[in-house]
Amino acid sequence: MGATCSINLTFIDNNGDIVNSSLDEKIVKIFPVEDILSNPKNVKFEDLLKICKRYFGKPRIKGSHHIFKTPWKGDPRINIQKEGKTAKPYQVKLVLKALDKLEVKNGNQ
């Protein structure tokens, strides 16, 4: 009775902020980063932008392009832009590659 479970996640909270936190299962609405990026054709641009800001810092904006610096030279580069309210699917895939590379670079794999 009344047992709780502690969960460590990266998520977007109800305010739209990305948070790395330990949560209990009473929180109703969380959006794990992996779930958001699991379907590249259906990622809201604002969600992808928040994820990129969290992991790669403030973007340089040139027209509709949001360009992020990475801790490596070359690919995958991070350059995202809106397509309606969603992000372009190929750019979501590049962000996934960049996050994987960042995880390997930081020794988390």
C-alpha contacts under 8 A as a table, 3 or more apart, distances in Angstrom:
res1	aa1	res2	aa2	distance
4	T	24	D	6.43
4	T	25	E	6.75
5	C	24	D	5.56
5	C	25	E	6.01
6	S	22	S	6.33
6	S	23	L	5.67
6	S	24	D	4.88
6	S	25	E	7.07
7	I	22	S	5.39
7	I	23	L	5.16
7	I	24	D	6.11
7	I	25	E	7.41
8	N	20	N	7.40
8	N	21	S	5.71
8	N	22	S	4.34
8	N	23	L	6.25
9	L	19	V	7.98
9	L	20	N	5.81
9	L	21	S	5.85
9	L	22	S	6.55
9	L	23	L	7.51
9	L	32	P	6.73
10	T	18	I	6.93
10	T	19	V	5.63
10	T	20	N	4.40
10	T	21	S	6.63
10	T	32	P	5.75
10	T	33	V	6.21
11	F	18	I	5.50
11	F	19	V	5.42
11	F	20	N	6.55
11	F	30	I	5.97
11	F	31	F	5.06
11	F	32	P	4.37
11	F	33	V	5.75
12	I	15	N	7.71
12	I	16	G	5.45
12	I	17	D	5.24
12	I	18	I	4.37
12	I	19	V	6.15
12	I	30	I	6.11
12	I	31	F	5.26
12	I	32	P	6.75
12	I	33	V	7.43
13	D	16	G	5.31
13	D	17	D	5.51
13	D	18	I	6.46
13	D	19	V	6.96
13	D	29	K	7.31
13	D	30	I	5.73
13	D	31	F	7.09
14	N	17	D	7.46
14	N	29	K	6.93
14	N	30	I	7.29
16	G	47	D	7.74
16	G	50	K	7.95
17	D	50	K	7.20
18	I	50	K	6.71
18	I	51	I	6.86
18	I	54	R	6.79
23	L	27	I	7.27
24	D	27	I	6.47
25	E	28	V	7.51
27	I	30	I	7.21
31	F	35	D	6.76
31	F	36	I	6.68
32	P	35	D	5.33
32	P	36	I	6.44
33	V	36	I	5.11
33	V	37	L	6.27
33	V	51	I	7.42
34	E	37	L	5.31
34	E	38	S	5.90
35	D	38	S	5.05
35	D	39	N	7.77
36	I	39	N	7.04
36	I	43	V	6.38
36	I	47	D	7.69
37	L	40	P	5.87
37	L	43	V	6.49
37	L	48	L	7.97
37	L	92	V	6.90
37	L	96	L	7.35
39	N	42	N	5.63
39	N	43	V	6.81
40	P	43	V	5.83
40	P	88	K	7.78
40	P	89	P	4.69
40	P	90	Y	7.36
40	P	92	V	5.53
40	P	93	K	6.53
41	K	86	T	7.92
41	K	87	A	7.80
41	K	88	K	7.26
41	K	89	P	4.96
42	N	86	T	6.59
42	N	87	A	7.79
42	N	89	P	7.76
43	V	47	D	6.99
43	V	48	L	6.86
43	V	86	T	5.51
43	V	87	A	5.84
43	V	89	P	7.76
43	V	92	V	7.61
44	K	47	D	5.29
44	K	48	L	6.46
44	K	85	K	5.98
44	K	86	T	4.20
44	K	87	A	5.81
45	F	48	L	5.16
45	F	49	L	6.03
45	F	81	Q	7.39
45	F	82	K	5.80
45	F	83	E	7.91
45	F	85	K	6.03
45	F	86	T	4.59
45	F	87	A	4.36
46	E	49	L	5.01
46	E	50	K	6.21
46	E	86	T	7.86
47	D	50	K	5.21
47	D	51	I	6.29
48	L	51	I	5.08
48	L	52	C	6.14
48	L	87	A	7.09
48	L	92	V	7.39
49	L	52	C	5.13
49	L	53	K	6.11
49	L	80	I	7.82
50	K	53	K	5.09
50	K	54	R	6.11
51	I	54	R	5.12
51	I	55	Y	6.40
52	C	55	Y	5.34
52	C	56	F	5.50
52	C	57	G	7.02
52	C	68	F	7.54
52	C	95	V	7.57
53	K	56	F	5.31
53	K	57	G	4.50
53	K	58	K	5.51
53	K	59	P	7.05
54	R	57	G	6.01
55	Y	99	L	7.88
56	F	59	P	8.00
56	F	68	F	6.21
56	F	69	K	6.36
56	F	70	T	6.29
57	G	68	F	7.03
57	G	69	K	7.53
58	K	68	F	6.93
59	P	66	H	5.56
59	P	67	I	5.18
59	P	68	F	4.71
59	P	69	K	7.36
60	R	66	H	5.86
60	R	67	I	5.11
60	R	68	F	6.41
61	I	64	S	7.03
61	I	65	H	5.65
61	I	66	H	4.67
61	I	67	I	6.14
62	K	65	H	5.25
62	K	66	H	6.67
62	K	67	I	7.70
64	S	81	Q	5.81
64	S	82	K	7.35
65	H	79	N	6.23
65	H	80	I	5.73
65	H	81	Q	5.08
66	H	79	N	5.52
66	H	80	I	5.25
66	H	81	Q	6.28
67	I	78	I	5.91
67	I	79	N	4.42
67	I	80	I	6.63
68	F	77	R	7.65
68	F	78	I	5.41
68	F	79	N	6.41
69	K	77	R	7.85
69	K	78	I	7.33
70	T	73	K	7.29
70	T	77	R	7.20
70	T	78	I	7.65
74	G	77	R	6.38
76	P	94	L	6.11
76	P	95	V	7.69
76	P	97	K	6.59
76	P	98	A	5.59
77	R	94	L	7.27
77	R	98	A	7.35
78	I	91	Q	7.57
78	I	94	L	6.81
78	I	95	V	6.29
78	I	98	A	7.50
79	N	91	Q	7.14
80	I	87	A	7.13
80	I	88	K	7.41
80	I	91	Q	5.94
80	I	92	V	8.00
81	Q	87	A	6.17
81	Q	88	K	6.77
82	K	85	K	6.34
82	K	86	T	5.83
82	K	87	A	4.91
82	K	88	K	6.49
83	E	86	T	5.33
83	E	87	A	5.57
83	E	88	K	5.81
84	G	87	A	7.79
87	A	91	Q	7.09
87	A	92	V	6.81
88	K	91	Q	5.37
88	K	92	V	6.50
89	P	92	V	5.07
89	P	93	K	6.43
90	Y	93	K	5.10
90	Y	94	L	6.39
91	Q	94	L	4.94
91	Q	95	V	6.26
92	V	95	V	5.08
92	V	96	L	6.30
93	K	96	L	5.02
93	K	97	K	6.32
94	L	97	K	5.03
94	L	98	A	6.14
95	V	98	A	4.94
95	V	99	L	6.09
96	L	99	L	5.10
96	L	100	D	6.19
97	K	100	D	5.08
97	K	101	K	6.14
98	A	101	K	5.00
98	A	102	L	6.04
99	L	102	L	4.96
99	L	103	E	6.13
100	D	103	E	5.09
100	D	104	V	6.30
101	K	104	V	5.11
101	K	105	K	6.00
102	L	105	K	4.97
102	L	106	N	6.08
103	E	106	N	5.16
103	E	107	G	6.26
103	E	108	N	5.21
103	E	109	Q	6.42
104	V	107	G	5.02
104	V	108	N	5.76
104	V	109	Q	5.54
105	K	108	N	7.71
